[in-house]
Amino acid sequence: MLNLTPAGDSLVQKGFARVEKLRSLILAKLDAEEAHQLVTNLTSFVLKSATYARPSIPTGFGS
């Protein structure tokens, strides 16, 4: 469990909002299958690049 101050919580919420905005901009032109493939391939790359991988990185769209 992680306890955040109100300022920390606000920062996390802003970060999530920015990530969602970028995700939607990147995936907007792709159909569902293309978006799934892109996220899956990028996730695979990150997980195989141990320098940048963390256990908390998801493995794709529920796969």
PQR file of N, CA, C, O and H, with PARSE charges and radii, in Angstrom:
ATOM      1  N   MET A   1       0.851  -1.170   0.000 -0.4000 1.5000
ATOM      2  CA  MET A   1       0.000   0.000   0.000 -0.0000 2.0000
ATOM      3  C   MET A   1       0.894   1.228   0.000  0.5500 1.7000
ATOM      4  O   MET A   1       1.910   1.279   0.693 -0.5500 1.4000
ATOM      5  N   LEU A   2       0.502   2.202  -0.780 -0.4000 1.5000
ATOM      6  CA  LEU A   2       1.235   3.457  -0.880 -0.0000 2.0000
ATOM      7  C   LEU A   2       0.318   4.582  -0.437  0.5500 1.7000
ATOM      8  O   LEU A   2      -0.789   4.733  -0.955 -0.5500 1.4000
ATOM      9  H   LEU A   2      -0.324   2.161  -1.343  0.4000 1.0000
ATOM     10  N   ASN A   3       0.774   5.358   0.507 -0.4000 1.5000
ATOM     11  CA  ASN A   3       0.015   6.516   0.965 -0.0000 2.0000
ATOM     12  C   ASN A   3       0.627   7.766   0.362  0.5500 1.7000
ATOM     13  O   ASN A   3       1.833   7.992   0.463 -0.5500 1.4000
ATOM     14  H   ASN A   3       1.673   5.235   0.927  0.4000 1.0000
ATOM     15  N   LEU A   4      -0.212   8.577  -0.267 -0.4000 1.5000
ATOM     16  CA  LEU A   4       0.251   9.806  -0.889 -0.0000 2.0000
ATOM     17  C   LEU A   4      -0.318  11.014  -0.172  0.5500 1.7000
ATOM     18  O   LEU A   4      -1.414  10.970   0.388 -0.5500 1.4000
ATOM     19  H   LEU A   4      -1.192   8.394  -0.349  0.4000 1.0000
ATOM     20  N   THR A   5       0.442  12.085  -0.199 -0.4000 1.5000
ATOM     21  CA  THR A   5      -0.078  13.360   0.277 -0.0000 2.0000
ATOM     22  C   THR A   5      -1.068  13.870  -0.767  0.5500 1.7000
ATOM     23  O   THR A   5      -1.079  13.370  -1.891 -0.5500 1.4000
ATOM     24  H   THR A   5       1.332  12.121  -0.653  0.4000 1.0000
ATOM     25  N   PRO A   6      -1.884  14.836  -0.428 -0.5600 1.5000
ATOM     26  CA  PRO A   6      -2.774  15.412  -1.442  0.2800 2.0000
ATOM     27  C   PRO A   6      -2.002  15.927  -2.668  0.5500 1.7000
ATOM     28  O   PRO A   6      -2.464  15.775  -3.799 -0.5500 1.4000
ATOM     29  N   ALA A   7      -0.843  16.528  -2.446 -0.4000 1.5000
ATOM     30  CA  ALA A   7      -0.029  17.013  -3.571 -0.0000 2.0000
ATOM     31  C   ALA A   7       0.479  15.846  -4.412  0.5500 1.7000
ATOM     32  O   ALA A   7       0.496  15.926  -5.641 -0.5500 1.4000
ATOM     33  H   ALA A   7      -0.468  16.652  -1.527  0.4000 1.0000
ATOM     34  N   GLY A   8       0.888  14.774  -3.763 -0.4000 1.5000
ATOM     35  CA  GLY A   8       1.350  13.589  -4.486 -0.0000 2.0000
ATOM     36  C   GLY A   8       0.229  12.950  -5.276  0.5500 1.7000
ATOM     37  O   GLY A   8       0.429  12.525  -6.414 -0.5500 1.4000
ATOM     38  H   GLY A   8       0.875  14.709  -2.765  0.4000 1.0000
ATOM     39  N   ASP A   9      -0.950  12.878  -4.679 -0.4000 1.5000
ATOM     40  CA  ASP A   9      -2.106  12.317  -5.371 -0.0000 2.0000
ATOM     41  C   ASP A   9      -2.450  13.158  -6.597  0.5500 1.7000
ATOM     42  O   ASP A   9      -2.755  12.612  -7.658 -0.5500 1.4000
ATOM     43  H   ASP A   9      -1.113  13.222  -3.754  0.4000 1.0000
ATOM     44  N   SER A  10      -2.403  14.461  -6.462 -0.4000 1.5000
ATOM     45  CA  SER A  10      -2.674  15.357  -7.588 -0.0000 2.0000
ATOM     46  C   SER A  10      -1.669  15.136  -8.711  0.5500 1.7000
ATOM     47  O   SER A  10      -2.040  15.114  -9.884 -0.5500 1.4000
ATOM     48  H   SER A  10      -2.155  14.905  -5.601  0.4000 1.0000
ATOM     49  N   LEU A  11      -0.414  14.975  -8.360 -0.4000 1.5000
ATOM     50  CA  LEU A  11       0.633  14.729  -9.354 -0.0000 2.0000
ATOM     51  C   LEU A  11       0.398  13.411 -10.087  0.5500 1.7000
ATOM     52  O   LEU A  11       0.550  13.344 -11.307 -0.5500 1.4000
ATOM     53  H   LEU A  11      -0.113  14.993  -7.407  0.4000 1.0000
ATOM     54  N   VAL A  12       0.033  12.374  -9.357 -0.4000 1.5000
ATOM     55  CA  VAL A  12      -0.256  11.074  -9.978 -0.0000 2.0000
ATOM     56  C   VAL A  12      -1.442  11.200 -10.930  0.5500 1.7000
ATOM     57  O   VAL A  12      -1.395  10.677 -12.044 -0.5500 1.4000
ATOM     58  H   VAL A  12      -0.090  12.429  -8.366  0.4000 1.0000
ATOM     59  N   GLN A  13      -2.495  11.882 -10.512 -0.4000 1.5000
ATOM     60  CA  GLN A  13      -3.673  12.052 -11.365 -0.0000 2.0000
ATOM     61  C   GLN A  13      -3.330  12.811 -12.645  0.5500 1.7000
ATOM     62  O   GLN A  13      -3.812  12.459 -13.721 -0.5500 1.4000
ATOM     63  H   GLN A  13      -2.533  12.307  -9.607  0.4000 1.0000
ATOM     64  N   LYS A  14      -2.503  13.846 -12.538 -0.4000 1.5000
ATOM     65  CA  LYS A  14      -2.074  14.594 -13.725 -0.0000 2.0000
ATOM     66  C   LYS A  14      -1.251  13.701 -14.644  0.5500 1.7000
ATOM     67  O   LYS A  14      -1.388  13.759 -15.866 -0.5500 1.4000
ATOM     68  H   LYS A  14      -2.111  14.133 -11.663  0.4000 1.0000
ATOM     69  N   GLY A  15      -0.400  12.878 -14.050 -0.4000 1.5000
ATOM     70  CA  GLY A  15       0.411  11.954 -14.845 -0.0000 2.0000
ATOM     71  C   GLY A  15      -0.455  10.962 -15.600  0.5500 1.7000
ATOM     72  O   GLY A  15      -0.231  10.721 -16.787 -0.5500 1.4000
ATOM     73  H   GLY A  15      -0.289  12.831 -13.058  0.4000 1.0000
ATOM     74  N   PHE A  16      -1.445  10.381 -14.924 -0.4000 1.5000
ATOM     75  CA  PHE A  16      -2.356   9.440 -15.585 -0.0000 2.0000
ATOM     76  C   PHE A  16      -3.113  10.126 -16.721  0.5500 1.7000
ATOM     77  O   PHE A  16      -3.310   9.539 -17.785 -0.5500 1.4000
ATOM     78  H   PHE A  16      -1.626  10.577 -13.960  0.4000 1.0000
ATOM     79  N   ALA A  17      -3.534  11.365 -16.495 -0.4000 1.5000
ATOM     80  CA  ALA A  17      -4.260  12.101 -17.535 -0.0000 2.0000
ATOM     81  C   ALA A  17      -3.371  12.319 -18.755  0.5500 1.7000
ATOM     82  O   ALA A  17      -3.833  12.196 -19.889 -0.5500 1.4000
ATOM     83  H   ALA A  17      -3.375  11.843 -15.631  0.4000 1.0000
ATOM     84  N   ARG A  18      -2.111  12.640 -18.532 -0.4000 1.5000
ATOM     85  CA  ARG A  18      -1.183  12.843 -19.654 -0.0000 2.0000
ATOM     86  C   ARG A  18      -0.927  11.543 -20.403  0.5500 1.7000
ATOM     87  O   ARG A  18      -0.882  11.529 -21.633 -0.5500 1.4000
ATOM     88  H   ARG A  18      -1.735  12.741 -17.611  0.4000 1.0000
ATOM     89  N   VAL A  19      -0.763  10.463 -19.672 -0.4000 1.5000
ATOM     90  CA  VAL A  19      -0.550   9.156 -20.310 -0.0000 2.0000
ATOM     91  C   VAL A  19      -1.762   8.791 -21.160  0.5500 1.7000
ATOM     92  O   VAL A  19      -1.605   8.330 -22.291 -0.5500 1.4000
ATOM     93  H   VAL A  19      -0.800  10.474 -18.673  0.4000 1.0000
ATOM     94  N   GLU A  20      -2.954   8.989 -20.637 -0.4000 1.5000
ATOM     95  CA  GLU A  20      -4.174   8.669 -21.389 -0.0000 2.0000
ATOM     96  C   GLU A  20      -4.286   9.532 -22.638  0.5500 1.7000
ATOM     97  O   GLU A  20      -4.672   9.038 -23.697 -0.5500 1.4000
ATOM     98  H   GLU A  20      -3.082   9.364 -19.719  0.4000 1.0000
ATOM     99  N   LYS A  21      -3.956  10.811 -22.528 -0.4000 1.5000
ATOM    100  CA  LYS A  21      -4.002  11.712 -23.692 -0.0000 2.0000
ATOM    101  C   LYS A  21      -3.034  11.233 -24.772  0.5500 1.7000
ATOM    102  O   LYS A  21      -3.404  11.161 -25.944 -0.5500 1.4000
ATOM    103  H   LYS A  21      -3.642  11.213 -21.668  0.4000 1.0000
ATOM    104  N   LEU A  22      -1.802  10.907 -24.390 -0.4000 1.5000
ATOM    105  CA  LEU A  22      -0.822  10.415 -25.359 -0.0000 2.0000
ATOM    106  C   LEU A  22      -1.252   9.085 -25.956  0.5500 1.7000
ATOM    107  O   LEU A  22      -1.112   8.867 -27.160 -0.5500 1.4000
ATOM    108  H   LEU A  22      -1.502  10.966 -23.438  0.4000 1.0000
ATOM    109  N   ARG A  23      -1.772   8.197 -25.123 -0.4000 1.5000
ATOM    110  CA  ARG A  23      -2.233   6.894 -25.614 -0.0000 2.0000
ATOM    111  C   ARG A  23      -3.325   7.077 -26.663  0.5500 1.7000
ATOM    112  O   ARG A  23      -3.302   6.435 -27.713 -0.5500 1.4000
ATOM    113  H   ARG A  23      -1.885   8.374 -24.145  0.4000 1.0000
ATOM    114  N   SER A  24      -4.269   7.944 -26.374 -0.4000 1.5000
ATOM    115  CA  SER A  24      -5.358   8.144 -27.328 -0.0000 2.0000
ATOM    116  C   SER A  24      -4.869   8.798 -28.614  0.5500 1.7000
ATOM    117  O   SER A  24      -5.360   8.465 -29.692 -0.5500 1.4000
ATOM    118  H   SER A  24      -4.288   8.465 -25.521  0.4000 1.0000
ATOM    119  N   LEU A  25      -3.914   9.720 -28.529 -0.4000 1.5000
ATOM    120  CA  LEU A  25      -3.363  10.344 -29.734 -0.0000 2.0000
ATOM    121  C   LEU A  25      -2.606   9.331 -30.585  0.5500 1.7000
ATOM    122  O   LEU A  25      -2.726   9.334 -31.811 -0.5500 1.4000
ATOM    123  H   LEU A  25      -3.515   9.990 -27.653  0.4000 1.0000
ATOM    124  N   ILE A  26      -1.832   8.472 -29.945 -0.4000 1.5000
ATOM    125  CA  ILE A  26      -1.036   7.477 -30.669 -0.0000 2.0000
ATOM    126  C   ILE A  26      -1.932   6.429 -31.317  0.5500 1.7000
ATOM    127  O   ILE A  26      -1.695   6.032 -32.458 -0.5500 1.4000
ATOM    128  H   ILE A  26      -1.734   8.470 -28.950  0.4000 1.0000
ATOM    129  N   LEU A  27      -2.949   5.983 -30.606 -0.4000 1.5000
ATOM    130  CA  LEU A  27      -3.779   4.883 -31.093 -0.0000 2.0000
ATOM    131  C   LEU A  27      -5.003   5.332 -31.894  0.5500 1.7000
ATOM    132  O   LEU A  27      -5.709   4.490 -32.449 -0.5500 1.4000
ATOM    133  H   LEU A  27      -3.141   6.306 -29.679  0.4000 1.0000
ATOM    134  N   ALA A  28      -5.268   6.632 -31.967 -0.4000 1.5000
ATOM    135  CA  ALA A  28      -6.496   7.137 -32.584 -0.0000 2.0000
ATOM    136  C   ALA A  28      -6.689   6.693 -34.028  0.5500 1.7000
ATOM    137  O   ALA A  28      -7.818   6.420 -34.437 -0.5500 1.4000
ATOM    138  H   ALA A  28      -4.694   7.316 -31.517  0.4000 1.0000
ATOM    139  N   LYS A  29      -5.633   6.617 -34.795 -0.4000 1.5000
ATOM    140  CA  LYS A  29      -5.752   6.292 -36.222 -0.0000 2.0000
ATOM    141  C   LYS A  29      -5.761   4.791 -36.492  0.5500 1.7000
ATOM    142  O   LYS A  29      -5.934   4.371 -37.637 -0.5500 1.4000
ATOM    143  H   LYS A  29      -4.716   6.839 -34.463  0.4000 1.0000
ATOM    144  N   LEU A  30      -5.580   3.989 -35.462 -0.4000 1.5000
ATOM    145  CA  LEU A  30      -5.491   2.541 -35.636 -0.0000 2.0000
ATOM    146  C   LEU A  30      -6.823   1.874 -35.318  0.5500 1.7000
ATOM    147  O   LEU A  30      -7.568   2.334 -34.452 -0.5500 1.4000
ATOM    148  H   LEU A  30      -5.440   4.330 -34.533  0.4000 1.0000
ATOM    149  N   ASP A  31      -7.117   0.785 -36.026 -0.4000 1.5000
ATOM    150  CA  ASP A  31      -8.291   0.007 -35.645 -0.0000 2.0000
ATOM    151  C   ASP A  31      -7.927  -0.830 -34.417  0.5500 1.7000
ATOM    152  O   ASP A  31      -6.770  -0.842 -33.996 -0.5500 1.4000
ATOM    153  H   ASP A  31      -6.512   0.411 -36.730  0.4000 1.0000
ATOM    154  N   ALA A  32      -8.891  -1.515 -33.853 -0.4000 1.5000
ATOM    155  CA  ALA A  32      -8.675  -2.251 -32.597 -0.0000 2.0000
ATOM    156  C   ALA A  32      -7.555  -3.281 -32.717  0.5500 1.7000
ATOM    157  O   ALA A  32      -6.732  -3.404 -31.809 -0.5500 1.4000
ATOM    158  H   ALA A  32      -9.830  -1.506 -34.195  0.4000 1.0000
ATOM    159  N   GLU A  33      -7.511  -4.018 -33.819 -0.4000 1.5000
ATOM    160  CA  GLU A  33      -6.477  -5.044 -33.994 -0.0000 2.0000
ATOM    161  C   GLU A  33      -5.097  -4.412 -34.125  0.5500 1.7000
ATOM    162  O   GLU A  33      -4.132  -4.914 -33.547 -0.5500 1.4000
ATOM    163  H   GLU A  33      -8.179  -3.918 -34.557  0.4000 1.0000
ATOM    164  N   GLU A  34      -4.988  -3.322 -34.872 -0.4000 1.5000
ATOM    165  CA  GLU A  34      -3.703  -2.634 -35.021 -0.0000 2.0000
ATOM    166  C   GLU A  34      -3.232  -2.068 -33.682  0.5500 1.7000
ATOM    167  O   GLU A  34      -2.051  -2.156 -33.348 -0.5500 1.4000
ATOM    168  H   GLU A  34      -5.772  -2.914 -35.342  0.4000 1.0000
ATOM    169  N   ALA A  35      -4.157  -1.487 -32.920 -0.4000 1.5000
ATOM    170  CA  ALA A  35      -3.809  -0.948 -31.605 -0.0000 2.0000
ATOM    171  C   ALA A  35      -3.327  -2.065 -30.689  0.5500 1.7000
ATOM    172  O   ALA A  35      -2.343  -1.899 -29.967 -0.5500 1.4000
ATOM    173  H   ALA A  35      -5.116  -1.415 -33.192  0.4000 1.0000
ATOM    174  N   HIS A  36      -4.013  -3.194 -30.716 -0.4000 1.5000
ATOM    175  CA  HIS A  36      -3.615  -4.342 -29.901 -0.0000 2.0000
ATOM    176  C   HIS A  36      -2.217  -4.817 -30.288  0.5500 1.7000
ATOM    177  O   HIS A  36      -1.387  -5.084 -29.420 -0.5500 1.4000
ATOM    178  H   HIS A  36      -4.812  -3.329 -31.302  0.4000 1.0000
ATOM    179  N   GLN A  37      -1.959  -4.920 -31.585 -0.4000 1.5000
ATOM    180  CA  GLN A  37      -0.643  -5.366 -32.053 -0.0000 2.0000
ATOM    181  C   GLN A  37       0.451  -4.395 -31.622  0.5500 1.7000
ATOM    182  O   GLN A  37       1.514  -4.816 -31.166 -0.5500 1.4000
ATOM    183  H   GLN A  37      -2.633  -4.703 -32.290  0.4000 1.0000
ATOM    184  N   LEU A  38       0.191  -3.091 -31.766 -0.4000 1.5000
ATOM    185  CA  LEU A  38       1.192  -2.095 -31.388 -0.0000 2.0000
ATOM    186  C   LEU A  38       1.512  -2.177 -29.899  0.5500 1.7000
ATOM    187  O   LEU A  38       2.679  -2.223 -29.511 -0.5500 1.4000
ATOM    188  H   LEU A  38      -0.672  -2.749 -32.136  0.4000 1.0000
ATOM    189  N   VAL A  39       0.477  -2.196 -29.073 -0.4000 1.5000
ATOM    190  CA  VAL A  39       0.697  -2.259 -27.624 -0.0000 2.0000
ATOM    191  C   VAL A  39       1.405  -3.555 -27.243  0.5500 1.7000
ATOM    192  O   VAL A  39       2.314  -3.541 -26.413 -0.5500 1.4000
ATOM    193  H   VAL A  39      -0.471  -2.159 -29.388  0.4000 1.0000
ATOM    194  N   THR A  40       1.002  -4.664 -27.835 -0.4000 1.5000
ATOM    195  CA  THR A  40       1.634  -5.955 -27.548 -0.0000 2.0000
ATOM    196  C   THR A  40       3.102  -5.943 -27.946  0.5500 1.7000
ATOM    197  O   THR A  40       3.955  -6.395 -27.182 -0.5500 1.4000
ATOM    198  H   THR A  40       0.263  -4.676 -28.509  0.4000 1.0000
ATOM    199  N   ASN A  41       3.403  -5.430 -29.138 -0.4000 1.5000
ATOM    200  CA  ASN A  41       4.791  -5.396 -29.599 -0.0000 2.0000
ATOM    201  C   ASN A  41       5.651  -4.442 -28.780  0.5500 1.7000
ATOM    202  O   ASN A  41       6.795  -4.761 -28.458 -0.5500 1.4000
ATOM    203  H   ASN A  41       2.710  -5.064 -29.758  0.4000 1.0000
ATOM    204  N   LEU A  42       5.112  -3.280 -28.444 -0.4000 1.5000
ATOM    205  CA  LEU A  42       5.873  -2.344 -27.612 -0.0000 2.0000
ATOM    206  C   LEU A  42       6.109  -2.912 -26.215  0.5500 1.7000
ATOM    207  O   LEU A  42       7.191  -2.757 -25.650 -0.5500 1.4000
ATOM    208  H   LEU A  42       4.183  -3.021 -28.706  0.4000 1.0000
ATOM    209  N   THR A  43       5.096  -3.567 -25.666 -0.4000 1.5000
ATOM    210  CA  THR A  43       5.249  -4.197 -24.356 -0.0000 2.0000
ATOM    211  C   THR A  43       6.316  -5.274 -24.403  0.5500 1.7000
ATOM    212  O   THR A  43       7.144  -5.370 -23.498 -0.5500 1.4000
ATOM    213  H   THR A  43       4.217  -3.693 -26.125  0.4000 1.0000
ATOM    214  N   SER A  44       6.302  -6.080 -25.447 -0.4000 1.5000
ATOM    215  CA  SER A  44       7.308  -7.126 -25.607 -0.0000 2.0000
ATOM    216  C   SER A  44       8.701  -6.521 -25.667  0.5500 1.7000
ATOM    217  O   SER A  44       9.627  -7.018 -25.026 -0.5500 1.4000
ATOM    218  H   SER A  44       5.628  -6.001 -26.183  0.4000 1.0000
ATOM    219  N   PHE A  45       8.849  -5.454 -26.431 -0.4000 1.5000
ATOM    220  CA  PHE A  45      10.147  -4.784 -26.532 -0.0000 2.0000
ATOM    221  C   PHE A  45      10.622  -4.291 -25.168  0.5500 1.7000
ATOM    222  O   PHE A  45      11.771  -4.513 -24.786 -0.5500 1.4000
ATOM    223  H   PHE A  45       8.097  -5.050 -26.951  0.4000 1.0000
ATOM    224  N   VAL A  46       9.730  -3.620 -24.436 -0.4000 1.5000
ATOM    225  CA  VAL A  46      10.107  -3.079 -23.128 -0.0000 2.0000
ATOM    226  C   VAL A  46      10.484  -4.199 -22.168  0.5500 1.7000
ATOM    227  O   VAL A  46      11.482  -4.095 -21.455 -0.5500 1.4000
ATOM    228  H   VAL A  46       8.797  -3.440 -24.747  0.4000 1.0000
ATOM    229  N   LEU A  47       9.699  -5.264 -22.144 -0.4000 1.5000
ATOM    230  CA  LEU A  47       9.987  -6.371 -21.230 -0.0000 2.0000
ATOM    231  C   LEU A  47      11.297  -7.074 -21.578  0.5500 1.7000
ATOM    232  O   LEU A  47      11.985  -7.577 -20.689 -0.5500 1.4000
ATOM    233  H   LEU A  47       8.888  -5.349 -22.723  0.4000 1.0000
ATOM    234  N   LYS A  48      11.646  -7.111 -22.858 -0.4000 1.5000
ATOM    235  CA  LYS A  48      12.897  -7.747 -23.273 -0.0000 2.0000
ATOM    236  C   LYS A  48      14.093  -6.820 -23.116  0.5500 1.7000
ATOM    237  O   LYS A  48      15.238  -7.264 -23.196 -0.5500 1.4000
ATOM    238  H   LYS A  48      11.088  -6.702 -23.580  0.4000 1.0000
ATOM    239  N   SER A  49      13.838  -5.545 -22.894 -0.4000 1.5000
ATOM    240  CA  SER A  49      14.896  -4.560 -22.654 -0.0000 2.0000
ATOM    241  C   SER A  49      14.987  -4.364 -21.147  0.5500 1.7000
ATOM    242  O   SER A  49      14.455  -3.392 -20.610 -0.5500 1.4000
ATOM    243  H   SER A  49      12.907  -5.184 -22.829  0.4000 1.0000
ATOM    244  N   ALA A  50      15.645  -5.262 -20.482 -0.4000 1.5000
ATOM    245  CA  ALA A  50      15.646  -5.310 -19.016 -0.0000 2.0000
ATOM    246  C   ALA A  50      16.008  -3.976 -18.368  0.5500 1.7000
ATOM    247  O   ALA A  50      15.579  -3.699 -17.248 -0.5500 1.4000
ATOM    248  H   ALA A  50      16.077  -6.052 -20.918  0.4000 1.0000
ATOM    249  N   THR A  51      16.778  -3.161 -19.045 -0.4000 1.5000
ATOM    250  CA  THR A  51      17.161  -1.875 -18.489 -0.0000 2.0000
ATOM    251  C   THR A  51      15.942  -1.008 -18.209  0.5500 1.7000
ATOM    252  O   THR A  51      15.931  -0.233 -17.253 -0.5500 1.4000
ATOM    253  H   THR A  51      17.127  -3.386 -19.955  0.4000 1.0000
ATOM    254  N   TYR A  52      14.911  -1.140 -19.046 -0.4000 1.5000
ATOM    255  CA  TYR A  52      13.745  -0.282 -18.940 -0.0000 2.0000
ATOM    256  C   TYR A  52      12.522  -0.975 -18.351  0.5500 1.7000
ATOM    257  O   TYR A  52      11.506  -0.320 -18.119 -0.5500 1.4000
ATOM    258  H   TYR A  52      14.920  -1.770 -19.822  0.4000 1.0000
ATOM    259  N   ALA A  53      12.587  -2.254 -18.107 -0.4000 1.5000
ATOM    260  CA  ALA A  53      11.420  -3.016 -17.664 -0.0000 2.0000
ATOM    261  C   ALA A  53      11.270  -2.980 -16.151  0.5500 1.7000
ATOM    262  O   ALA A  53      12.247  -2.957 -15.402 -0.5500 1.4000
ATOM    263  H   ALA A  53      13.413  -2.787 -18.296  0.4000 1.0000
ATOM    264  N   ARG A  54      10.024  -2.976 -15.734 -0.4000 1.5000
ATOM    265  CA  ARG A  54       9.687  -3.079 -14.319 -0.0000 2.0000
ATOM    266  C   ARG A  54       8.570  -4.105 -14.202  0.5500 1.7000
ATOM    267  O   ARG A  54       7.792  -4.263 -15.143 -0.5500 1.4000
ATOM    268  H   ARG A  54       9.230  -2.994 -16.342  0.4000 1.0000
ATOM    269  N   PRO A  55       8.469  -4.797 -13.092 -0.5600 1.5000
ATOM    270  CA  PRO A  55       7.406  -5.793 -12.932  0.2800 2.0000
ATOM    271  C   PRO A  55       6.004  -5.215 -13.086  0.5500 1.7000
ATOM    272  O   PRO A  55       5.071  -5.947 -13.416 -0.5500 1.4000
ATOM    273  N   SER A  56       5.838  -3.912 -12.852 -0.4000 1.5000
ATOM    274  CA  SER A  56       4.501  -3.321 -12.907 -0.0000 2.0000
ATOM    275  C   SER A  56       4.022  -3.022 -14.323  0.5500 1.7000
ATOM    276  O   SER A  56       2.866  -2.638 -14.500 -0.5500 1.4000
ATOM    277  H   SER A  56       6.596  -3.317 -12.583  0.4000 1.0000
ATOM    278  N   ILE A  57       4.865  -3.185 -15.332 -0.4000 1.5000
ATOM    279  CA  ILE A  57       4.446  -2.916 -16.707 -0.0000 2.0000
ATOM    280  C   ILE A  57       3.515  -4.028 -17.160  0.5500 1.7000
ATOM    281  O   ILE A  57       3.881  -5.202 -17.109 -0.5500 1.4000
ATOM    282  H   ILE A  57       5.804  -3.498 -15.188  0.4000 1.0000
ATOM    283  N   PRO A  58       2.296  -3.666 -17.609 -0.5600 1.5000
ATOM    284  CA  PRO A  58       1.359  -4.703 -18.051  0.2800 2.0000
ATOM    285  C   PRO A  58       1.838  -5.413 -19.307  0.5500 1.7000
ATOM    286  O   PRO A  58       2.696  -4.903 -20.028 -0.5500 1.4000
ATOM    287  N   THR A  59       1.287  -6.580 -19.564 -0.4000 1.5000
ATOM    288  CA  THR A  59       1.723  -7.376 -20.713 -0.0000 2.0000
ATOM    289  C   THR A  59       0.848  -7.174 -21.936  0.5500 1.7000
ATOM    290  O   THR A  59       0.951  -7.957 -22.880 -0.5500 1.4000
ATOM    291  H   THR A  59       0.590  -6.994 -18.979  0.4000 1.0000
ATOM    292  N   GLY A  60       0.008  -6.179 -21.965 -0.4000 1.5000
ATOM    293  CA  GLY A  60      -0.830  -5.909 -23.135 -0.0000 2.0000
ATOM    294  C   GLY A  60      -2.284  -5.765 -22.748  0.5500 1.7000
ATOM    295  O   GLY A  60      -2.599  -5.528 -21.582 -0.5500 1.4000
ATOM    296  H   GLY A  60      -0.076  -5.543 -21.198  0.4000 1.0000
ATOM    297  N   PHE A  61      -3.170  -5.906 -23.712 -0.4000 1.5000
ATOM    298  CA  PHE A  61      -4.607  -5.778 -23.485 -0.0000 2.0000
ATOM    299  C   PHE A  61      -5.159  -7.049 -22.858  0.5500 1.7000
ATOM    300  O   PHE A  61      -5.796  -7.849 -23.542 -0.5500 1.4000
ATOM    301  H   PHE A  61      -2.914  -6.100 -24.659  0.4000 1.0000
ATOM    302  N   GLY A  62      -4.928  -7.240 -21.596 -0.4000 1.5000
ATOM    303  CA  GLY A  62      -5.480  -8.389 -20.894 -0.0000 2.0000
ATOM    304  C   GLY A  62      -4.907  -9.721 -21.307  0.5500 1.7000
ATOM    305  O   GLY A  62      -5.461 -10.764 -20.959 -0.5500 1.4000
ATOM    306  H   GLY A  62      -4.410  -6.590 -21.040  0.4000 1.0000
ATOM    307  N   SER A  63      -3.803  -9.713 -22.047 -0.4000 1.5000
ATOM    308  CA  SER A  63      -3.215 -10.990 -22.475 -0.0000 2.0000
ATOM    309  C   SER A  63      -2.094 -11.405 -21.572  0.5500 1.7000
ATOM    310  O   SER A  63      -1.486 -12.454 -21.784 -0.5500 1.4000
ATOM    311  H   SER A  63      -3.353  -8.866 -22.329  0.4000 1.0000
TER
END
